[in-house]
Amino acid sequence: MTPVDAPITVEDLRGKAMHIKDMAEGEVRELTQEKATKLVGVGVVAALAVVSLAYYLGTRRG
């Protein structure tokens, strides 16, 4: 004989759905923060490249 599983209630499904929603929102926040960090890094590198180029061109004329 196999044990009979308890029926799934609406509250069980609601709880699982809320848990999945919370996990998904956390993933979105994490990915958004990661993307913003990458954009800031690229901006810093670009600014340093522009400053370095300006310094190099300035020393060549002087």
PDB file of N, CA, C and O in Angstrom:
ATOM      1  N   MET A   1       0.831  -1.182   0.000  1.00  0.00           N
ATOM      2  CA  MET A   1       0.000   0.000   0.000  1.00  0.00           C
ATOM      3  C   MET A   1       0.879   1.250   0.000  1.00  0.00           C
ATOM      4  O   MET A   1       1.897   1.309   0.689  1.00  0.00           O
ATOM      5  N   THR A   2       0.472   2.228  -0.772  1.00  0.00           N
ATOM      6  CA  THR A   2       1.207   3.489  -0.799  1.00  0.00           C
ATOM      7  C   THR A   2       0.474   4.499   0.062  1.00  0.00           C
ATOM      8  O   THR A   2      -0.756   4.503   0.111  1.00  0.00           O
ATOM      9  N   PRO A   3       1.225   5.357   0.744  1.00  0.00           N
ATOM     10  CA  PRO A   3       0.569   6.376   1.564  1.00  0.00           C
ATOM     11  C   PRO A   3      -0.121   7.404   0.669  1.00  0.00           C
ATOM     12  O   PRO A   3       0.374   7.741  -0.407  1.00  0.00           O
ATOM     13  N   VAL A   4      -1.228   7.877   1.113  1.00  0.00           N
ATOM     14  CA  VAL A   4      -1.987   8.871   0.357  1.00  0.00           C
ATOM     15  C   VAL A   4      -1.409  10.254   0.657  1.00  0.00           C
ATOM     16  O   VAL A   4      -1.274  10.648   1.816  1.00  0.00           O
ATOM     17  N   ASP A   5      -1.069  10.987  -0.420  1.00  0.00           N
ATOM     18  CA  ASP A   5      -0.533  12.332  -0.248  1.00  0.00           C
ATOM     19  C   ASP A   5      -1.653  13.288   0.150  1.00  0.00           C
ATOM     20  O   ASP A   5      -2.798  13.159  -0.284  1.00  0.00           O
ATOM     21  N   ALA A   6      -1.289  14.234   0.979  1.00  0.00           N
ATOM     22  CA  ALA A   6      -2.269  15.248   1.381  1.00  0.00           C
ATOM     23  C   ALA A   6      -2.554  16.138   0.177  1.00  0.00           C
ATOM     24  O   ALA A   6      -1.634  16.447  -0.581  1.00  0.00           O
ATOM     25  N   PRO A   7      -3.764  16.545  -0.015  1.00  0.00           N
ATOM     26  CA  PRO A   7      -4.079  17.400  -1.170  1.00  0.00           C
ATOM     27  C   PRO A   7      -3.404  18.766  -1.032  1.00  0.00           C
ATOM     28  O   PRO A   7      -3.221  19.284   0.070  1.00  0.00           O
ATOM     29  N   ILE A   8      -3.047  19.319  -2.164  1.00  0.00           N
ATOM     30  CA  ILE A   8      -2.424  20.645  -2.188  1.00  0.00           C
ATOM     31  C   ILE A   8      -3.534  21.685  -2.042  1.00  0.00           C
ATOM     32  O   ILE A   8      -4.541  21.646  -2.748  1.00  0.00           O
ATOM     33  N   THR A   9      -3.329  22.595  -1.127  1.00  0.00           N
ATOM     34  CA  THR A   9      -4.339  23.635  -0.904  1.00  0.00           C
ATOM     35  C   THR A   9      -3.953  24.902  -1.653  1.00  0.00           C
ATOM     36  O   THR A   9      -2.821  25.055  -2.113  1.00  0.00           O
ATOM     37  N   VAL A  10      -4.898  25.785  -1.761  1.00  0.00           N
ATOM     38  CA  VAL A  10      -4.654  27.080  -2.401  1.00  0.00           C
ATOM     39  C   VAL A  10      -3.596  27.850  -1.619  1.00  0.00           C
ATOM     40  O   VAL A  10      -2.765  28.537  -2.212  1.00  0.00           O
ATOM     41  N   GLU A  11      -3.620  27.741  -0.315  1.00  0.00           N
ATOM     42  CA  GLU A  11      -2.625  28.437   0.518  1.00  0.00           C
ATOM     43  C   GLU A  11      -1.218  27.896   0.246  1.00  0.00           C
ATOM     44  O   GLU A  11      -0.251  28.656   0.217  1.00  0.00           O
ATOM     45  N   ASP A  12      -1.110  26.573   0.046  1.00  0.00           N
ATOM     46  CA  ASP A  12       0.189  25.994  -0.301  1.00  0.00           C
ATOM     47  C   ASP A  12       0.707  26.586  -1.610  1.00  0.00           C
ATOM     48  O   ASP A  12       1.866  26.988  -1.708  1.00  0.00           O
ATOM     49  N   LEU A  13      -0.159  26.634  -2.601  1.00  0.00           N
ATOM     50  CA  LEU A  13       0.231  27.182  -3.902  1.00  0.00           C
ATOM     51  C   LEU A  13       0.566  28.660  -3.807  1.00  0.00           C
ATOM     52  O   LEU A  13       1.521  29.127  -4.426  1.00  0.00           O
ATOM     53  N   ARG A  14      -0.223  29.395  -3.031  1.00  0.00           N
ATOM     54  CA  ARG A  14       0.041  30.827  -2.864  1.00  0.00           C
ATOM     55  C   ARG A  14       1.399  31.049  -2.204  1.00  0.00           C
ATOM     56  O   ARG A  14       2.161  31.925  -2.614  1.00  0.00           O
ATOM     57  N   GLY A  15       1.696  30.251  -1.178  1.00  0.00           N
ATOM     58  CA  GLY A  15       2.983  30.369  -0.497  1.00  0.00           C
ATOM     59  C   GLY A  15       4.149  30.062  -1.426  1.00  0.00           C
ATOM     60  O   GLY A  15       5.160  30.765  -1.413  1.00  0.00           O
ATOM     61  N   LYS A  16       4.011  29.018  -2.230  1.00  0.00           N
ATOM     62  CA  LYS A  16       5.075  28.673  -3.179  1.00  0.00           C
ATOM     63  C   LYS A  16       5.229  29.742  -4.245  1.00  0.00           C
ATOM     64  O   LYS A  16       6.349  30.075  -4.634  1.00  0.00           O
ATOM     65  N   ALA A  17       4.113  30.285  -4.723  1.00  0.00           N
ATOM     66  CA  ALA A  17       4.169  31.342  -5.735  1.00  0.00           C
ATOM     67  C   ALA A  17       4.854  32.593  -5.188  1.00  0.00           C
ATOM     68  O   ALA A  17       5.643  33.226  -5.891  1.00  0.00           O
ATOM     69  N   MET A  18       4.560  32.948  -3.949  1.00  0.00           N
ATOM     70  CA  MET A  18       5.198  34.114  -3.332  1.00  0.00           C
ATOM     71  C   MET A  18       6.698  33.881  -3.159  1.00  0.00           C
ATOM     72  O   MET A  18       7.498  34.797  -3.350  1.00  0.00           O
ATOM     73  N   HIS A  19       7.069  32.678  -2.803  1.00  0.00           N
ATOM     74  CA  HIS A  19       8.486  32.335  -2.649  1.00  0.00           C
ATOM     75  C   HIS A  19       9.214  32.465  -3.995  1.00  0.00           C
ATOM     76  O   HIS A  19      10.309  33.025  -4.056  1.00  0.00           O
ATOM     77  N   ILE A  20       8.616  31.955  -5.052  1.00  0.00           N
ATOM     78  CA  ILE A  20       9.217  32.050  -6.390  1.00  0.00           C
ATOM     79  C   ILE A  20       9.297  33.502  -6.826  1.00  0.00           C
ATOM     80  O   ILE A  20      10.298  33.918  -7.411  1.00  0.00           O
ATOM     81  N   LYS A  21       8.259  34.277  -6.550  1.00  0.00           N
ATOM     82  CA  LYS A  21       8.255  35.705  -6.904  1.00  0.00           C
ATOM     83  C   LYS A  21       9.385  36.435  -6.181  1.00  0.00           C
ATOM     84  O   LYS A  21      10.094  37.237  -6.788  1.00  0.00           O
ATOM     85  N   ASP A  22       9.553  36.162  -4.892  1.00  0.00           N
ATOM     86  CA  ASP A  22      10.622  36.795  -4.123  1.00  0.00           C
ATOM     87  C   ASP A  22      11.997  36.418  -4.668  1.00  0.00           C
ATOM     88  O   ASP A  22      12.888  37.262  -4.760  1.00  0.00           O
ATOM     89  N   MET A  23      12.162  35.156  -5.025  1.00  0.00           N
ATOM     90  CA  MET A  23      13.448  34.718  -5.591  1.00  0.00           C
ATOM     91  C   MET A  23      13.715  35.414  -6.916  1.00  0.00           C
ATOM     92  O   MET A  23      14.839  35.850  -7.165  1.00  0.00           O
ATOM     93  N   ALA A  24      12.705  35.528  -7.768  1.00  0.00           N
ATOM     94  CA  ALA A  24      12.868  36.171  -9.068  1.00  0.00           C
ATOM     95  C   ALA A  24      13.211  37.649  -8.906  1.00  0.00           C
ATOM     96  O   ALA A  24      14.081  38.167  -9.607  1.00  0.00           O
ATOM     97  N   GLU A  25      12.536  38.323  -7.992  1.00  0.00           N
ATOM     98  CA  GLU A  25      12.830  39.742  -7.754  1.00  0.00           C
ATOM     99  C   GLU A  25      14.253  39.923  -7.240  1.00  0.00           C
ATOM    100  O   GLU A  25      14.935  40.876  -7.617  1.00  0.00           O
ATOM    101  N   GLY A  26      14.700  39.019  -6.387  1.00  0.00           N
ATOM    102  CA  GLY A  26      16.073  39.088  -5.895  1.00  0.00           C
ATOM    103  C   GLY A  26      17.079  38.911  -7.012  1.00  0.00           C
ATOM    104  O   GLY A  26      18.097  39.603  -7.046  1.00  0.00           O
ATOM    105  N   GLU A  27      16.807  37.992  -7.931  1.00  0.00           N
ATOM    106  CA  GLU A  27      17.701  37.778  -9.069  1.00  0.00           C
ATOM    107  C   GLU A  27      17.752  39.018  -9.957  1.00  0.00           C
ATOM    108  O   GLU A  27      18.821  39.411 -10.424  1.00  0.00           O
ATOM    109  N   VAL A  28      16.600  39.625 -10.184  1.00  0.00           N
ATOM    110  CA  VAL A  28      16.561  40.830 -11.021  1.00  0.00           C
ATOM    111  C   VAL A  28      17.357  41.953 -10.372  1.00  0.00           C
ATOM    112  O   VAL A  28      18.112  42.648 -11.050  1.00  0.00           O
ATOM    113  N   ARG A  29      17.193  42.136  -9.058  1.00  0.00           N
ATOM    114  CA  ARG A  29      17.961  43.166  -8.349  1.00  0.00           C
ATOM    115  C   ARG A  29      19.455  42.904  -8.471  1.00  0.00           C
ATOM    116  O   ARG A  29      20.236  43.826  -8.705  1.00  0.00           O
ATOM    117  N   GLU A  30      19.848  41.650  -8.311  1.00  0.00           N
ATOM    118  CA  GLU A  30      21.260  41.285  -8.374  1.00  0.00           C
ATOM    119  C   GLU A  30      21.828  41.546  -9.769  1.00  0.00           C
ATOM    120  O   GLU A  30      22.921  42.096  -9.903  1.00  0.00           O
ATOM    121  N   LEU A  31      21.093  41.154 -10.800  1.00  0.00           N
ATOM    122  CA  LEU A  31      21.566  41.366 -12.164  1.00  0.00           C
ATOM    123  C   LEU A  31      21.617  42.846 -12.517  1.00  0.00           C
ATOM    124  O   LEU A  31      22.537  43.290 -13.205  1.00  0.00           O
ATOM    125  N   THR A  32      20.645  43.602 -12.056  1.00  0.00           N
ATOM    126  CA  THR A  32      20.631  45.035 -12.323  1.00  0.00           C
ATOM    127  C   THR A  32      21.816  45.718 -11.658  1.00  0.00           C
ATOM    128  O   THR A  32      22.458  46.581 -12.256  1.00  0.00           O
ATOM    129  N   GLN A  33      22.104  45.334 -10.427  1.00  0.00           N
ATOM    130  CA  GLN A  33      23.234  45.914  -9.713  1.00  0.00           C
ATOM    131  C   GLN A  33      24.552  45.534 -10.393  1.00  0.00           C
ATOM    132  O   GLN A  33      25.464  46.354 -10.498  1.00  0.00           O
ATOM    133  N   GLU A  34      24.640  44.298 -10.848  1.00  0.00           N
ATOM    134  CA  GLU A  34      25.852  43.833 -11.526  1.00  0.00           C
ATOM    135  C   GLU A  34      26.063  44.604 -12.827  1.00  0.00           C
ATOM    136  O   GLU A  34      27.188  44.987 -13.150  1.00  0.00           O
ATOM    137  N   LYS A  35      24.985  44.830 -13.570  1.00  0.00           N
ATOM    138  CA  LYS A  35      25.080  45.560 -14.826  1.00  0.00           C
ATOM    139  C   LYS A  35      25.502  47.011 -14.573  1.00  0.00           C
ATOM    140  O   LYS A  35      26.321  47.559 -15.310  1.00  0.00           O
ATOM    141  N   ALA A  36      24.947  47.623 -13.538  1.00  0.00           N
ATOM    142  CA  ALA A  36      25.304  49.003 -13.208  1.00  0.00           C
ATOM    143  C   ALA A  36      26.778  49.089 -12.820  1.00  0.00           C
ATOM    144  O   ALA A  36      27.463  50.040 -13.196  1.00  0.00           O
ATOM    145  N   THR A  37      27.264  48.108 -12.077  1.00  0.00           N
ATOM    146  CA  THR A  37      28.669  48.093 -11.682  1.00  0.00           C
ATOM    147  C   THR A  37      29.571  47.992 -12.907  1.00  0.00           C
ATOM    148  O   THR A  37      30.600  48.664 -12.980  1.00  0.00           O
ATOM    149  N   LYS A  38      29.189  47.159 -13.864  1.00  0.00           N
ATOM    150  CA  LYS A  38      29.976  47.031 -15.095  1.00  0.00           C
ATOM    151  C   LYS A  38      29.991  48.333 -15.874  1.00  0.00           C
ATOM    152  O   LYS A  38      31.028  48.726 -16.408  1.00  0.00           O
ATOM    153  N   LEU A  39      28.839  49.012 -15.946  1.00  0.00           N
ATOM    154  CA  LEU A  39      28.776  50.282 -16.673  1.00  0.00           C
ATOM    155  C   LEU A  39      29.658  51.341 -16.020  1.00  0.00           C
ATOM    156  O   LEU A  39      30.319  52.109 -16.720  1.00  0.00           O
ATOM    157  N   VAL A  40      29.676  51.392 -14.706  1.00  0.00           N
ATOM    158  CA  VAL A  40      30.534  52.346 -14.003  1.00  0.00           C
ATOM    159  C   VAL A  40      32.001  52.026 -14.294  1.00  0.00           C
ATOM    160  O   VAL A  40      32.802  52.932 -14.525  1.00  0.00           O
ATOM    161  N   GLY A  41      32.346  50.749 -14.283  1.00  0.00           N
ATOM    162  CA  GLY A  41      33.722  50.335 -14.581  1.00  0.00           C
ATOM    163  C   GLY A  41      34.140  50.742 -15.982  1.00  0.00           C
ATOM    164  O   GLY A  41      35.247  51.242 -16.180  1.00  0.00           O
ATOM    165  N   VAL A  42      33.268  50.534 -16.948  1.00  0.00           N
ATOM    166  CA  VAL A  42      33.572  50.919 -18.326  1.00  0.00           C
ATOM    167  C   VAL A  42      33.723  52.436 -18.423  1.00  0.00           C
ATOM    168  O   VAL A  42      34.599  52.926 -19.135  1.00  0.00           O
ATOM    169  N   GLY A  43      32.885  53.172 -17.723  1.00  0.00           N
ATOM    170  CA  GLY A  43      32.995  54.635 -17.732  1.00  0.00           C
ATOM    171  C   GLY A  43      34.313  55.114 -17.150  1.00  0.00           C
ATOM    172  O   GLY A  43      34.921  56.046 -17.676  1.00  0.00           O
ATOM    173  N   VAL A  44      34.759  54.490 -16.072  1.00  0.00           N
ATOM    174  CA  VAL A  44      36.038  54.870 -15.455  1.00  0.00           C
ATOM    175  C   VAL A  44      37.189  54.586 -16.413  1.00  0.00           C
ATOM    176  O   VAL A  44      38.083  55.416 -16.579  1.00  0.00           O
ATOM    177  N   VAL A  45      37.168  53.422 -17.039  1.00  0.00           N
ATOM    178  CA  VAL A  45      38.231  53.063 -17.986  1.00  0.00           C
ATOM    179  C   VAL A  45      38.237  54.032 -19.164  1.00  0.00           C
ATOM    180  O   VAL A  45      39.302  54.460 -19.608  1.00  0.00           O
ATOM    181  N   ALA A  46      37.061  54.379 -19.671  1.00  0.00           N
ATOM    182  CA  ALA A  46      36.977  55.319 -20.790  1.00  0.00           C
ATOM    183  C   ALA A  46      37.516  56.701 -20.387  1.00  0.00           C
ATOM    184  O   ALA A  46      38.241  57.335 -21.154  1.00  0.00           O
ATOM    185  N   ALA A  47      37.163  57.154 -19.196  1.00  0.00           N
ATOM    186  CA  ALA A  47      37.649  58.458 -18.730  1.00  0.00           C
ATOM    187  C   ALA A  47      39.166  58.438 -18.588  1.00  0.00           C
ATOM    188  O   ALA A  47      39.840  59.392 -18.978  1.00  0.00           O
ATOM    189  N   LEU A  48      39.704  57.364 -18.035  1.00  0.00           N
ATOM    190  CA  LEU A  48      41.166  57.261 -17.914  1.00  0.00           C
ATOM    191  C   LEU A  48      41.831  57.235 -19.287  1.00  0.00           C
ATOM    192  O   LEU A  48      42.901  57.817 -19.460  1.00  0.00           O
ATOM    193  N   ALA A  49      41.226  56.582 -20.249  1.00  0.00           N
ATOM    194  CA  ALA A  49      41.791  56.541 -21.598  1.00  0.00           C
ATOM    195  C   ALA A  49      41.815  57.937 -22.216  1.00  0.00           C
ATOM    196  O   ALA A  49      42.799  58.313 -22.854  1.00  0.00           O
ATOM    197  N   VAL A  50      40.742  58.706 -22.033  1.00  0.00           N
ATOM    198  CA  VAL A  50      40.678  60.066 -22.581  1.00  0.00           C
ATOM    199  C   VAL A  50      41.727  60.953 -21.911  1.00  0.00           C
ATOM    200  O   VAL A  50      42.419  61.714 -22.587  1.00  0.00           O
ATOM    201  N   VAL A  51      41.845  60.858 -20.596  1.00  0.00           N
ATOM    202  CA  VAL A  51      42.833  61.666 -19.880  1.00  0.00           C
ATOM    203  C   VAL A  51      44.249  61.277 -20.307  1.00  0.00           C
ATOM    204  O   VAL A  51      45.102  62.143 -20.502  1.00  0.00           O
ATOM    205  N   SER A  52      44.491  59.991 -20.450  1.00  0.00           N
ATOM    206  CA  SER A  52      45.819  59.532 -20.877  1.00  0.00           C
ATOM    207  C   SER A  52      46.141  60.021 -22.280  1.00  0.00           C
ATOM    208  O   SER A  52      47.261  60.459 -22.543  1.00  0.00           O
ATOM    209  N   LEU A  53      45.180  59.952 -23.174  1.00  0.00           N
ATOM    210  CA  LEU A  53      45.399  60.433 -24.535  1.00  0.00           C
ATOM    211  C   LEU A  53      45.661  61.935 -24.543  1.00  0.00           C
ATOM    212  O   LEU A  53      46.545  62.409 -25.257  1.00  0.00           O
ATOM    213  N   ALA A  54      44.896  62.682 -23.751  1.00  0.00           N
ATOM    214  CA  ALA A  54      45.107  64.137 -23.698  1.00  0.00           C
ATOM    215  C   ALA A  54      46.490  64.451 -23.130  1.00  0.00           C
ATOM    216  O   ALA A  54      47.166  65.357 -23.618  1.00  0.00           O
ATOM    217  N   TYR A  55      46.908  63.726 -22.126  1.00  0.00           N
ATOM    218  CA  TYR A  55      48.239  63.950 -21.547  1.00  0.00           C
ATOM    219  C   TYR A  55      49.325  63.624 -22.564  1.00  0.00           C
ATOM    220  O   TYR A  55      50.292  64.371 -22.711  1.00  0.00           O
ATOM    221  N   TYR A  56      49.162  62.513 -23.260  1.00  0.00           N
ATOM    222  CA  TYR A  56      50.149  62.105 -24.268  1.00  0.00           C
ATOM    223  C   TYR A  56      50.252  63.148 -25.381  1.00  0.00           C
ATOM    224  O   TYR A  56      51.353  63.532 -25.776  1.00  0.00           O
ATOM    225  N   LEU A  57      49.097  63.607 -25.890  1.00  0.00           N
ATOM    226  CA  LEU A  57      49.129  64.608 -26.947  1.00  0.00           C
ATOM    227  C   LEU A  57      49.693  65.932 -26.434  1.00  0.00           C
ATOM    228  O   LEU A  57      50.358  66.652 -27.178  1.00  0.00           O
ATOM    229  N   GLY A  58      49.434  66.253 -25.177  1.00  0.00           N
ATOM    230  CA  GLY A  58      49.968  67.487 -24.601  1.00  0.00           C
ATOM    231  C   GLY A  58      51.476  67.435 -24.443  1.00  0.00           C
ATOM    232  O   GLY A  58      52.140  68.454 -24.635  1.00  0.00           O
ATOM    233  N   THR A  59      52.037  66.295 -24.102  1.00  0.00           N
ATOM    234  CA  THR A  59      53.485  66.191 -23.940  1.00  0.00           C
ATOM    235  C   THR A  59      54.199  66.170 -25.288  1.00  0.00           C
ATOM    236  O   THR A  59      55.370  66.544 -25.357  1.00  0.00           O
ATOM    237  N   ARG A  60      53.556  65.760 -26.322  1.00  0.00           N
ATOM    238  CA  ARG A  60      54.178  65.711 -27.649  1.00  0.00           C
ATOM    239  C   ARG A  60      54.294  67.111 -28.236  1.00  0.00           C
ATOM    240  O   ARG A  60      55.217  67.371 -29.008  1.00  0.00           O
ATOM    241  N   ARG A  61      53.400  68.005 -27.897  1.00  0.00           N
ATOM    242  CA  ARG A  61      53.415  69.371 -28.445  1.00  0.00           C
ATOM    243  C   ARG A  61      54.366  70.289 -27.668  1.00  0.00           C
ATOM    244  O   ARG A  61      54.810  71.322 -28.170  1.00  0.00           O
ATOM    245  N   GLY A  62      54.657  69.889 -26.457  1.00  0.00           N
ATOM    246  CA  GLY A  62      55.424  70.756 -25.571  1.00  0.00           C
ATOM    247  C   GLY A  62      56.869  70.646 -25.709  1.00  0.00           C
ATOM    248  O   GLY A  62      57.610  71.335 -25.007  1.00  0.00           O
TER     249      GLY A  62
END
